[in-house]
Amino acid sequence: MSDQMKRIVLASRPEGAPTPENFRLETGELPEPGEGEVLVRTHYMSLDPYMRGRMDDAKSYAAPVPIGGTMEAGGVGEVIASNDPSFKPGDFAFGMLGWATHGVQPAKMLRKIDPDQMPISATLGVLGMPGFTGWYGLTELGRPQKGETLVVAAATGPVGSMVGQLARLAGLRVIGIAGGSEKCKLATDTFGFDACIDHRAYEAAKDLRKAISDAAPDGVDIYFENVGGKVLEAVLPLMNPHGRIPICGMIAWYNAGGLGAGANSDTLTGPDLWRNILVKFLSVNGFIIANHWDRFGEFLKEVAPRVASGEIKYLEDVAEGLEAAPEAFIAMLEGGNTGKQVVKLV
Amino acid sequence: MSDQMKRIVLASRPEGAPTPENFRLETGELPEPGEGEVLVRTHYMSLDPYMRGRMDDAKSYAAPVPIGGTMEAGGVGEVIASNDPSFKPGDFAFGMLGWATHGVQPAKMLRKIDPDQMPISATLGVLGMPGFTGWYGLTELGRPQKGETLVVAAATGPVGSMVGQLARLAGLRVIGIAGGSEKCKLATDTFGFDACIDHRAYEAAKDLRKAISDAAPDGVDIYFENVGGKVLEAVLPLMNPHGRIPICGMIAWYNAGGLGAGANSDTLTGPDLWRNILVKFLSVNGFIIANHWDRFGEFLKEVAPRVASGEIKYLEDVAEGLEAAPEAFIAMLEGGNTGKQVVKLV
């Protein structure tokens, strides 16, 4: 075991899409855990779209990563030193360990994982934050009813695939949107969606809208919003009265800069949006899953057995080594990954 | 009693703000009520912002008024002929009687009014659709909590004044927005708002925002949206996390044409809006009160005694005679009225 720790810091704030130059690899001493703290050697770290938001110095639901600070990430790994009675070396734990080979966290900020119950990487995806995000948003804010129609983009991603599979199990017609015919095939064949539309085949929002409309002859009751941009513009006019739109993220807009940036707004205006919400009596709810951890046990209880039985499927895209993280992250923001993007460190 | 009926029809669809030429007065025979129908002589008819939407041939929650069709309106008056046992001549009734001196409606579409219980015109405002809209939107979608801050525009109008008074009674800090210092004085002195801001004193949304921010030092928890445009743009960045925005109408945008029109969107883009909903975890709900008449009894039970006791106040702006309706309507859309706009016909 090395006495050195490697981490990736934010070297500069991106203008638009991040580039490798926005990141810097640093090597330093292995940190010592303080009183009540635990040192974890990270086996897998998570890459998620929300991290793009942390790179901007804009008002958001979380503070930005400072220049020179370690990029934030959830990670799972093995405890190698502990100053708290609740963890001992050899335990496995999940926590916000950062883009780093090791992380120190207060014991109460870590969740113990049983590696015999599931592959530990699942705690970053299908049984972690992304899966929980899909479950919470669909269940609490989407309020699915049998026979309704749901649209979700990034259909093969860890949030979209959870939303679509849960909705199918609840008796809804499920239409996925994904980038490329291979992902669409995954959505229907692996995840069991009723239909999947390749948004790359449609340049204009109105053409994408026509394709969605053909696949949703009864209109759309729930649009689970996790991408923004062209898909939102395509779906909005197809919403049925009393439709629900949970909003958990907008990857298409993350690269546009902070609040006030206007990417993709050429045709979709504020008044358009607002008027649609009014005339269709839509219920639009933004949420971040961090506010709802009190429901996490309920989620695990309901979903973990369905994952174990294979009823709910999941896919991972594994990058190898910390040094691969920036490129994997950049590619993920462009839709280059298939399934939950993780980085394997051990 | 005349055997003639006068009505105002839609002569042409407006481009932007309506003009007198969009309306035409017609005179004809008094209609005969059919089986199960009732003929009412209208004493008061209501003018409301939603009627502007009915003048457009655009997709909305209700069918447009056809060219040559009678303009829609709620009205209250005296039954003068009835072919249904539930009404007899001399009864008073509320219904969708249109911009007309008389109206025929199926008995089941009329609501009997007791003129001894309240001035009959109140059934068009404080104890009718506008008051009910304010009560429902605030109670069900605003979910007010003691100590929170609420902003409502058109503060002296029948919806805004109900929302603000109910919120004050529930222990909220209430900030009104109104057009002109006289209306602002009414909001604070008559309706008891904590503060009122004259939006005419602020050309730019950012200046209006500063004024609202000064009046709302703890941020805004509920924005009751009934105007759109500059006020929305001013308030949106002031919303606190987990804020609620019930949307019941957008008078500022009604004159912009149908869906897809982009008035006031120079600076407020679709992505701005969407991103605000996400990062503040806002709950944005469009509604039209017509879908919630099942709650009307509950509203009356709660609010009517408070109106009778004077705890909840209301104002009416009365135009005289059917011929005055178009000009009163046009002026109302520009904010020229004070209090609920009605037209007195008898």
Boltz contact constraints between the chains, C-beta under 6 A:
constraints:
  - contact:
      token1: [A, 60]
      token2: [B, 279]
      max_distance: 6.0
  - contact:
      token1: [A, 61]
      token2: [B, 279]
      max_distance: 6.0
  - contact:
      token1: [A, 247]
      token2: [B, 277]
      max_distance: 6.0
  - contact:
      token1: [A, 247]
      token2: [B, 278]
      max_distance: 6.0
  - contact:
      token1: [A, 253]
      token2: [B, 271]
      max_distance: 6.0
  - contact:
      token1: [A, 259]
      token2: [B, 275]
      max_distance: 6.0
  - contact:
      token1: [A, 262]
      token2: [B, 269]
      max_distance: 6.0
  - contact:
      token1: [A, 264]
      token2: [B, 271]
      max_distance: 6.0
  - contact:
      token1: [A, 265]
      token2: [B, 269]
      max_distance: 6.0
  - contact:
      token1: [A, 265]
      token2: [B, 270]
      max_distance: 6.0
  - contact:
      token1: [A, 265]
      token2: [B, 271]
      max_distance: 6.0
  - contact:
      token1: [A, 268]
      token2: [B, 270]
      max_distance: 6.0
  - contact:
      token1: [A, 269]
      token2: [B, 262]
      max_distance: 6.0
  - contact:
      token1: [A, 269]
      token2: [B, 265]
      max_distance: 6.0
  - contact:
      token1: [A, 269]
      token2: [B, 270]
      max_distance: 6.0
  - contact:
      token1: [A, 270]
      token2: [B, 265]
      max_distance: 6.0
  - contact:
      token1: [A, 270]
      token2: [B, 268]
      max_distance: 6.0
  - contact:
      token1: [A, 270]
      token2: [B, 269]
      max_distance: 6.0
  - contact:
      token1: [A, 270]
      token2: [B, 270]
      max_distance: 6.0
  - contact:
      token1: [A, 270]
      token2: [B, 273]
      max_distance: 6.0
  - contact:
      token1: [A, 271]
      token2: [B, 253]
      max_distance: 6.0
  - contact:
      token1: [A, 271]
      token2: [B, 265]
      max_distance: 6.0
  - contact:
      token1: [A, 273]
      token2: [B, 270]
      max_distance: 6.0
  - contact:
      token1: [A, 273]
      token2: [B, 273]
      max_distance: 6.0
  - contact:
      token1: [A, 275]
      token2: [B, 259]
      max_distance: 6.0
  - contact:
      token1: [A, 277]
      token2: [B, 247]
      max_distance: 6.0
  - contact:
      token1: [A, 277]
      token2: [B, 284]
      max_distance: 6.0
  - contact:
      token1: [A, 277]
      token2: [B, 286]
      max_distance: 6.0
  - contact:
      token1: [A, 278]
      token2: [B, 247]
      max_distance: 6.0
  - contact:
      token1: [A, 278]
      token2: [B, 286]
      max_distance: 6.0
  - contact:
      token1: [A, 279]
      token2: [B, 60]
      max_distance: 6.0
  - contact:
      token1: [A, 279]
      token2: [B, 61]
      max_distance: 6.0
  - contact:
      token1: [A, 281]
      token2: [B, 286]
      max_distance: 6.0
  - contact:
      token1: [A, 281]
      token2: [B, 287]
      max_distance: 6.0
  - contact:
      token1: [A, 282]
      token2: [B, 286]
      max_distance: 6.0
  - contact:
      token1: [A, 283]
      token2: [B, 285]
      max_distance: 6.0
  - contact:
      token1: [A, 284]
      token2: [B, 277]
      max_distance: 6.0
  - contact:
      token1: [A, 284]
      token2: [B, 284]
      max_distance: 6.0
  - contact:
      token1: [A, 285]
      token2: [B, 283]
      max_distance: 6.0
  - contact:
      token1: [A, 286]
      token2: [B, 277]
      max_distance: 6.0
  - contact:
      token1: [A, 286]
      token2: [B, 278]
      max_distance: 6.0
  - contact:
      token1: [A, 286]
      token2: [B, 281]
      max_distance: 6.0
  - contact:
      token1: [A, 286]
      token2: [B, 282]
      max_distance: 6.0
  - contact:
      token1: [A, 287]
      token2: [B, 281]
      max_distance: 6.0
